[in-house]
Amino acid sequence: MTDILSDVPLPRKQSTRMLNEWPIENLESGQCFIVPCGMDEDERSKIERRLRAAASRYGRRLDRKYAVRRLDATQIGLWRTA
């Protein structure tokens, strides 16, 4: 049976997005960062989708432009272009 509790503070909501995982907001125009992603194609695709989605969100929110590119089989880069 589950106990009913009173006076237990509600924890802060935690974002499911990984916006703090990468330094997207701190990039100046012309700067980039590289994310290692391993050799597995599924892992690369997942990281690339997450990077593109984060770049899109930051771009809309901060009125900036970003580009995401695969550098090789194990790295993906994100550049601030404007």
A tleap script that builds the chain and sets N, CA, C and O, in Angstrom:
source leaprc.protein.ff14SB
mol = sequence {
  NMET THR ASP ILE LEU SER ASP VAL PRO LEU
  PRO ARG LYS GLN SER THR ARG MET LEU ASN
  GLU TRP PRO ILE GLU ASN LEU GLU SER GLY
  GLN CYS PHE ILE VAL PRO CYS GLY MET ASP
  GLU ASP GLU ARG SER LYS ILE GLU ARG ARG
  LEU ARG ALA ALA ALA SER ARG TYR GLY ARG
  ARG LEU ASP ARG LYS TYR ALA VAL ARG ARG
  LEU ASP ALA THR GLN ILE GLY LEU TRP ARG
  THR CALA
}
set mol.1.N position { 0.842 -1.178 0.000 }
set mol.1.CA position { 0.000 0.000 0.000 }
set mol.1.C position { 0.887 1.241 0.000 }
set mol.1.O position { 1.958 1.242 0.606 }
set mol.2.N position { 0.451 2.270 -0.663 }
set mol.2.CA position { 1.183 3.523 -0.758 }
set mol.2.C position { 0.714 4.462 0.341 }
set mol.2.O position { -0.484 4.623 0.573 }
set mol.3.N position { 1.680 5.080 1.014 }
set mol.3.CA position { 1.361 6.033 2.079 }
set mol.3.C position { 1.018 7.396 1.493 }
set mol.3.O position { 1.586 7.803 0.479 }
set mol.4.N position { 0.113 8.081 2.116 }
set mol.4.CA position { -0.224 9.452 1.737 }
set mol.4.C position { 0.563 10.375 2.653 }
set mol.4.O position { 0.514 10.247 3.877 }
set mol.5.N position { 1.287 11.305 2.047 }
set mol.5.CA position { 2.171 12.196 2.796 }
set mol.5.C position { 1.703 13.638 2.683 }
set mol.5.O position { 1.083 14.026 1.692 }
set mol.6.N position { 1.999 14.408 3.683 }
set mol.6.CA position { 1.702 15.842 3.679 }
set mol.6.C position { 2.988 16.607 3.922 }
set mol.6.O position { 3.950 16.063 4.465 }
set mol.7.N position { 3.005 17.855 3.522 }
set mol.7.CA position { 4.139 18.755 3.769 }
set mol.7.C position { 5.446 18.278 3.142 }
set mol.7.O position { 6.519 18.520 3.695 }
set mol.8.N position { 5.370 17.610 2.008 }
set mol.8.CA position { 6.570 17.211 1.267 }
set mol.8.C position { 6.712 18.207 0.129 }
set mol.8.O position { 5.831 18.283 -0.727 }
set mol.9.N position { 7.810 18.982 0.095 }
set mol.9.CA position { 7.948 19.998 -0.956 }
set mol.9.C position { 8.079 19.367 -2.341 }
set mol.9.O position { 8.715 18.326 -2.508 }
set mol.10.N position { 7.477 20.004 -3.307 }
set mol.10.CA position { 7.545 19.567 -4.690 }
set mol.10.C position { 8.918 19.929 -5.250 }
set mol.10.O position { 9.305 21.096 -5.184 }
set mol.11.N position { 9.677 18.963 -5.803 }
set mol.11.CA position { 10.987 19.290 -6.382 }
set mol.11.C position { 10.826 20.178 -7.613 }
set mol.11.O position { 9.786 20.171 -8.272 }
set mol.12.N position { 11.876 20.940 -7.908 }
set mol.12.CA position { 11.863 21.775 -9.113 }
set mol.12.C position { 11.729 20.901 -10.343 }
set mol.12.O position { 12.251 19.787 -10.387 }
set mol.13.N position { 11.038 21.403 -11.324 }
set mol.13.CA position { 10.890 20.686 -12.581 }
set mol.13.C position { 12.249 20.641 -13.278 }
set mol.13.O position { 12.941 21.654 -13.374 }
set mol.14.N position { 12.615 19.476 -13.754 }
set mol.14.CA position { 13.875 19.318 -14.470 }
set mol.14.C position { 13.575 19.198 -15.946 }
set mol.14.O position { 12.687 18.449 -16.353 }
set mol.15.N position { 14.312 19.930 -16.733 }
set mol.15.CA position { 14.124 19.900 -18.174 }
set mol.15.C position { 14.595 18.563 -18.734 }
set mol.15.O position { 15.627 18.030 -18.325 }
set mol.16.N position { 13.830 18.039 -19.661 }
set mol.16.CA position { 14.251 16.811 -20.340 }
set mol.16.C position { 15.189 17.138 -21.491 }
set mol.16.O position { 15.861 16.249 -22.015 }
set mol.17.N position { 15.240 18.390 -21.886 }
set mol.17.CA position { 16.153 18.792 -22.953 }
set mol.17.C position { 17.555 18.936 -22.395 }
set mol.17.O position { 17.738 19.235 -21.215 }
set mol.18.N position { 18.531 18.723 -23.240 }
set mol.18.CA position { 19.930 18.773 -22.811 }
set mol.18.C position { 20.560 20.101 -23.230 }
set mol.18.O position { 21.644 20.118 -23.813 }
set mol.19.N position { 19.895 21.191 -22.940 }
set mol.19.CA position { 20.381 22.485 -23.408 }
set mol.19.C position { 21.713 22.871 -22.781 }
set mol.19.O position { 22.480 23.621 -23.386 }
set mol.20.N position { 22.002 22.377 -21.588 }
set mol.20.CA position { 23.269 22.719 -20.945 }
set mol.20.C position { 24.375 21.741 -21.277 }
set mol.20.O position { 25.507 21.908 -20.822 }
set mol.21.N position { 24.067 20.729 -22.060 }
set mol.21.CA position { 25.062 19.723 -22.411 }
set mol.21.C position { 26.136 20.303 -23.337 }
set mol.21.O position { 27.297 19.899 -23.266 }
set mol.22.N position { 25.767 21.221 -24.180 }
set mol.22.CA position { 26.681 21.810 -25.149 }
set mol.22.C position { 26.717 23.331 -24.980 }
set mol.22.O position { 25.726 23.926 -24.555 }
set mol.23.N position { 27.852 23.970 -25.309 }
set mol.23.CA position { 27.986 25.427 -25.099 }
set mol.23.C position { 27.423 26.268 -26.248 }
set mol.23.O position { 28.060 27.226 -26.684 }
set mol.24.N position { 26.253 25.919 -26.729 }
set mol.24.CA position { 25.686 26.602 -27.902 }
set mol.24.C position { 25.485 28.089 -27.641 }
set mol.24.O position { 25.827 28.924 -28.479 }
set mol.25.N position { 24.940 28.413 -26.502 }
set mol.25.CA position { 24.620 29.809 -26.180 }
set mol.25.C position { 25.864 30.675 -26.076 }
set mol.25.O position { 25.789 31.887 -26.280 }
set mol.26.N position { 27.014 30.073 -25.761 }
set mol.26.CA position { 28.253 30.836 -25.557 }
set mol.26.C position { 29.060 31.064 -26.827 }
set mol.26.O position { 30.061 31.779 -26.790 }
set mol.27.N position { 28.655 30.478 -27.948 }
set mol.27.CA position { 29.421 30.616 -29.182 }
set mol.27.C position { 29.315 32.027 -29.754 }
set mol.27.O position { 28.235 32.617 -29.799 }
set mol.28.N position { 30.438 32.543 -30.182 }
set mol.28.CA position { 30.466 33.789 -30.948 }
set mol.28.C position { 30.424 33.420 -32.427 }
set mol.28.O position { 30.721 32.280 -32.787 }
set mol.29.N position { 30.061 34.364 -33.282 }
set mol.29.CA position { 30.004 34.101 -34.710 }
set mol.29.C position { 31.364 33.622 -35.213 }
set mol.29.O position { 32.388 34.245 -34.933 }
set mol.30.N position { 31.371 32.514 -35.956 }
set mol.30.CA position { 32.599 31.941 -36.480 }
set mol.30.C position { 33.203 30.849 -35.604 }
set mol.30.O position { 34.122 30.152 -36.035 }
set mol.31.N position { 32.701 30.692 -34.386 }
set mol.31.CA position { 33.221 29.657 -33.490 }
set mol.31.C position { 32.424 28.358 -33.648 }
set mol.31.O position { 31.300 28.350 -34.151 }
set mol.32.N position { 33.046 27.261 -33.199 }
set mol.32.CA position { 32.373 25.973 -33.261 }
set mol.32.C position { 32.804 25.100 -32.094 }
set mol.32.O position { 33.725 25.449 -31.355 }
set mol.33.N position { 32.137 23.965 -31.931 }
set mol.33.CA position { 32.593 22.917 -31.027 }
set mol.33.C position { 32.322 21.577 -31.692 }
set mol.33.O position { 31.443 21.453 -32.545 }
set mol.34.N position { 33.094 20.579 -31.284 }
set mol.34.CA position { 33.034 19.259 -31.875 }
set mol.34.C position { 32.520 18.274 -30.826 }
set mol.34.O position { 32.956 18.301 -29.675 }
set mol.35.N position { 31.601 17.411 -31.225 }
set mol.35.CA position { 31.041 16.407 -30.329 }
set mol.35.C position { 31.481 15.026 -30.808 }
set mol.35.O position { 31.165 14.638 -31.932 }
set mol.36.N position { 32.206 14.277 -29.973 }
set mol.36.CA position { 32.542 12.903 -30.345 }
set mol.36.C position { 31.287 12.043 -30.258 }
set mol.36.O position { 30.496 12.198 -29.327 }
set mol.37.N position { 31.097 11.144 -31.209 }
set mol.37.CA position { 29.839 10.389 -31.218 }
set mol.37.C position { 30.014 8.897 -31.413 }
set mol.37.O position { 29.012 8.199 -31.563 }
set mol.38.N position { 31.222 8.369 -31.421 }
set mol.38.CA position { 31.408 6.931 -31.539 }
set mol.38.C position { 31.220 6.433 -32.956 }
set mol.38.O position { 30.962 7.206 -33.879 }
set mol.39.N position { 31.353 5.136 -33.108 }
set mol.39.CA position { 31.315 4.520 -34.440 }
set mol.39.C position { 29.930 4.007 -34.833 }
set mol.39.O position { 29.701 3.711 -36.005 }
set mol.40.N position { 29.015 3.898 -33.895 }
set mol.40.CA position { 27.699 3.345 -34.159 }
set mol.40.C position { 26.826 4.356 -34.910 }
set mol.40.O position { 26.677 5.495 -34.469 }
set mol.41.N position { 26.251 3.940 -36.040 }
set mol.41.CA position { 25.435 4.836 -36.865 }
set mol.41.C position { 24.200 5.327 -36.116 }
set mol.41.O position { 23.809 6.484 -36.271 }
set mol.42.N position { 23.585 4.477 -35.313 }
set mol.42.CA position { 22.408 4.905 -34.547 }
set mol.42.C position { 22.767 5.994 -33.544 }
set mol.42.O position { 22.019 6.957 -33.371 }
set mol.43.N position { 23.922 5.839 -32.878 }
set mol.43.CA position { 24.369 6.854 -31.914 }
set mol.43.C position { 24.671 8.165 -32.620 }
set mol.43.O position { 24.284 9.231 -32.140 }
set mol.44.N position { 25.365 8.099 -33.766 }
set mol.44.CA position { 25.669 9.321 -34.537 }
set mol.44.C position { 24.396 10.037 -34.942 }
set mol.44.O position { 24.287 11.254 -34.792 }
set mol.45.N position { 23.432 9.285 -35.458 }
set mol.45.CA position { 22.175 9.898 -35.905 }
set mol.45.C position { 21.431 10.541 -34.746 }
set mol.45.O position { 20.878 11.631 -34.890 }
set mol.46.N position { 21.414 9.875 -33.601 }
set mol.46.CA position { 20.729 10.418 -32.428 }
set mol.46.C position { 21.376 11.720 -31.975 }
set mol.46.O position { 20.678 12.700 -31.713 }
set mol.47.N position { 22.703 11.739 -31.879 }
set mol.47.CA position { 23.410 12.952 -31.460 }
set mol.47.C position { 23.219 14.063 -32.480 }
set mol.47.O position { 23.012 15.219 -32.111 }
set mol.48.N position { 23.287 13.719 -33.759 }
set mol.48.CA position { 23.112 14.735 -34.800 }
set mol.48.C position { 21.714 15.344 -34.739 }
set mol.48.O position { 21.570 16.560 -34.868 }
set mol.49.N position { 20.685 14.525 -34.544 }
set mol.49.CA position { 19.314 15.053 -34.418 }
set mol.49.C position { 19.185 15.965 -33.210 }
set mol.49.O position { 18.553 17.018 -33.292 }
set mol.50.N position { 19.778 15.568 -32.090 }
set mol.50.CA position { 19.703 16.387 -30.880 }
set mol.50.C position { 20.439 17.711 -31.070 }
set mol.50.O position { 19.959 18.758 -30.635 }
set mol.51.N position { 21.609 17.665 -31.721 }
set mol.51.CA position { 22.347 18.906 -31.990 }
set mol.51.C position { 21.550 19.829 -32.898 }
set mol.51.O position { 21.454 21.029 -32.639 }
set mol.52.N position { 20.979 19.274 -33.958 }
set mol.52.CA position { 20.202 20.095 -34.889 }
set mol.52.C position { 18.985 20.713 -34.206 }
set mol.52.O position { 18.668 21.881 -34.429 }
set mol.53.N position { 18.309 19.925 -33.375 }
set mol.53.CA position { 17.132 20.443 -32.661 }
set mol.53.C position { 17.535 21.546 -31.685 }
set mol.53.O position { 16.858 22.570 -31.589 }
set mol.54.N position { 18.637 21.339 -30.958 }
set mol.54.CA position { 19.099 22.360 -30.007 }
set mol.54.C position { 19.519 23.627 -30.749 }
set mol.54.O position { 19.212 24.735 -30.311 }
set mol.55.N position { 20.221 23.463 -31.873 }
set mol.55.CA position { 20.638 24.628 -32.661 }
set mol.55.C position { 19.419 25.392 -33.170 }
set mol.55.O position { 19.422 26.622 -33.190 }
set mol.56.N position { 18.396 24.680 -33.574 }
set mol.56.CA position { 17.176 25.330 -34.052 }
set mol.56.C position { 16.493 26.104 -32.922 }
set mol.56.O position { 16.073 27.245 -33.113 }
set mol.57.N position { 16.381 25.480 -31.743 }
set mol.57.CA position { 15.756 26.169 -30.604 }
set mol.57.C position { 16.536 27.419 -30.219 }
set mol.57.O position { 15.955 28.490 -30.048 }
set mol.58.N position { 17.861 27.281 -30.081 }
set mol.58.CA position { 18.675 28.443 -29.720 }
set mol.58.C position { 18.624 29.502 -30.808 }
set mol.58.O position { 18.574 30.696 -30.509 }
set mol.59.N position { 18.636 29.084 -32.057 }
set mol.59.CA position { 18.574 30.042 -33.151 }
set mol.59.C position { 17.320 30.885 -33.109 }
set mol.59.O position { 17.376 32.102 -33.286 }
set mol.60.N position { 16.181 30.239 -32.875 }
set mol.60.CA position { 14.916 30.988 -32.789 }
set mol.60.C position { 14.885 31.868 -31.546 }
set mol.60.O position { 14.469 33.025 -31.606 }
set mol.61.N position { 15.325 31.317 -30.428 }
set mol.61.CA position { 15.233 32.054 -29.163 }
set mol.61.C position { 16.192 33.243 -29.122 }
set mol.61.O position { 15.847 34.297 -28.588 }
set mol.62.N position { 17.401 33.080 -29.684 }
set mol.62.CA position { 18.427 34.122 -29.598 }
set mol.62.C position { 18.629 34.883 -30.905 }
set mol.62.O position { 19.501 35.749 -30.983 }
set mol.63.N position { 17.838 34.573 -31.932 }
set mol.63.CA position { 17.957 35.191 -33.250 }
set mol.63.C position { 19.379 35.036 -33.796 }
set mol.63.O position { 20.022 36.015 -34.175 }
set mol.64.N position { 19.853 33.795 -33.828 }
set mol.64.CA position { 21.184 33.464 -34.347 }
set mol.64.C position { 21.049 32.343 -35.370 }
set mol.64.O position { 20.006 31.696 -35.467 }
set mol.65.N position { 22.118 32.123 -36.132 }
set mol.65.CA position { 22.151 31.056 -37.130 }
set mol.65.C position { 23.242 30.060 -36.758 }
set mol.65.O position { 24.337 30.446 -36.348 }
set mol.66.N position { 22.931 28.776 -36.907 }
set mol.66.CA position { 23.875 27.705 -36.612 }
set mol.66.C position { 23.880 26.706 -37.753 }
set mol.66.O position { 22.907 26.595 -38.499 }
set mol.67.N position { 24.982 25.977 -37.884 }
set mol.67.CA position { 25.100 24.900 -38.867 }
set mol.67.C position { 25.688 23.682 -38.171 }
set mol.67.O position { 26.607 23.801 -37.360 }
set mol.68.N position { 25.149 22.508 -38.493 }
set mol.68.CA position { 25.640 21.246 -37.938 }
set mol.68.C position { 26.147 20.401 -39.094 }
set mol.68.O position { 25.453 20.245 -40.098 }
set mol.69.N position { 27.356 19.853 -38.961 }
set mol.69.CA position { 27.957 19.023 -40.010 }
set mol.69.C position { 28.669 17.823 -39.399 }
set mol.69.O position { 29.260 17.912 -38.322 }
set mol.70.N position { 28.601 16.706 -40.102 }
set mol.70.CA position { 29.415 15.545 -39.739 }
set mol.70.C position { 30.822 15.783 -40.255 }
set mol.70.O position { 31.013 16.087 -41.432 }
set mol.71.N position { 31.796 15.649 -39.389 }
set mol.71.CA position { 33.185 15.855 -39.781 }
set mol.71.C position { 33.810 14.563 -40.303 }
set mol.71.O position { 34.547 14.572 -41.289 }
set mol.72.N position { 33.511 13.473 -39.642 }
set mol.72.CA position { 33.948 12.149 -40.071 }
set mol.72.C position { 33.036 11.140 -39.396 }
set mol.72.O position { 31.970 11.503 -38.899 }
set mol.73.N position { 33.441 9.882 -39.371 }
set mol.73.CA position { 32.582 8.834 -38.828 }
set mol.73.C position { 32.411 8.917 -37.318 }
set mol.73.O position { 31.541 8.243 -36.765 }
set mol.74.N position { 33.218 9.727 -36.637 }
set mol.74.CA position { 33.163 9.749 -35.170 }
set mol.74.C position { 32.960 11.137 -34.569 }
set mol.74.O position { 32.994 11.285 -33.347 }
set mol.75.N position { 32.749 12.161 -35.404 }
set mol.75.CA position { 32.622 13.525 -34.873 }
set mol.75.C position { 31.569 14.318 -35.635 }
set mol.75.O position { 31.408 14.180 -36.848 }
set mol.76.N position { 30.855 15.154 -34.879 }
set mol.76.CA position { 29.872 16.078 -35.458 }
set mol.76.C position { 30.190 17.464 -34.904 }
set mol.76.O position { 30.456 17.609 -33.711 }
set mol.77.N position { 30.162 18.480 -35.763 }
set mol.77.CA position { 30.468 19.839 -35.339 }
set mol.77.C position { 29.252 20.743 -35.446 }
set mol.77.O position { 28.372 20.541 -36.283 }
set mol.78.N position { 29.226 21.750 -34.572 }
set mol.78.CA position { 28.198 22.777 -34.627 }
set mol.78.C position { 28.896 24.131 -34.704 }
set mol.78.O position { 29.737 24.444 -33.862 }
set mol.79.N position { 28.552 24.934 -35.707 }
set mol.79.CA position { 29.136 26.260 -35.913 }
set mol.79.C position { 28.065 27.322 -35.748 }
set mol.79.O position { 26.914 27.128 -36.138 }
set mol.80.N position { 28.457 28.451 -35.163 }
set mol.80.CA position { 27.595 29.625 -35.182 }
set mol.80.C position { 27.991 30.410 -36.414 }
set mol.80.O position { 29.144 30.814 -36.560 }
set mol.81.N position { 27.030 30.626 -37.301 }
set mol.81.CA position { 27.326 31.294 -38.571 }
set mol.81.C position { 26.909 32.754 -38.591 }
set mol.81.O position { 27.410 33.513 -39.421 }
set mol.82.N position { 26.024 33.169 -37.722 }
set mol.82.CA position { 25.613 34.585 -37.656 }
set mol.82.C position { 25.025 34.901 -36.310 }
set mol.82.O position { 24.622 36.038 -36.064 }
savepdb mol mol.pdb
quit
